[in-house]
Amino acid sequence: MKLLLDQNLSPFLASRLADIFPESAHVQDVGLDRADDAAVWDYARANGFIIVSKDSDFHERSVYLGAPPKVVWIRRGNCSTDAIEQLMRVHAGDVTNLLTDDAARFLILI
């Protein structure tokens, strides 16, 4: 399962989550750290990624445009990279279900 981590998340998360989400990347890793949301969306769609972001913009895109790509929206305020990693680990099954559920467009994690 491939996650594309948005700019508002730590670039270290991709490697820290590699055991459960292999082939994941941060936008910085793929040269999109300064790209607008449309470019990130298009890259994720073309390359089979699920976008993970703390930004509501990708959630809104998923509502209007549908999937792919699918979106994990992390609705937490300021928190540590450790807290985000733990949240993703606790909800790994939910992320897997998002990927396999053809009707699902997004997952909100609080």
Secondary structure by P-SEA (a helix, b strand, c coil): ccccccccccccccccccccccccccccccccccccaaaaaaaaaacbbbbbcccaaaaaaaaacccccbbbbbccccccaaaaaaaaaaaaaaaaaaaacccccccccc
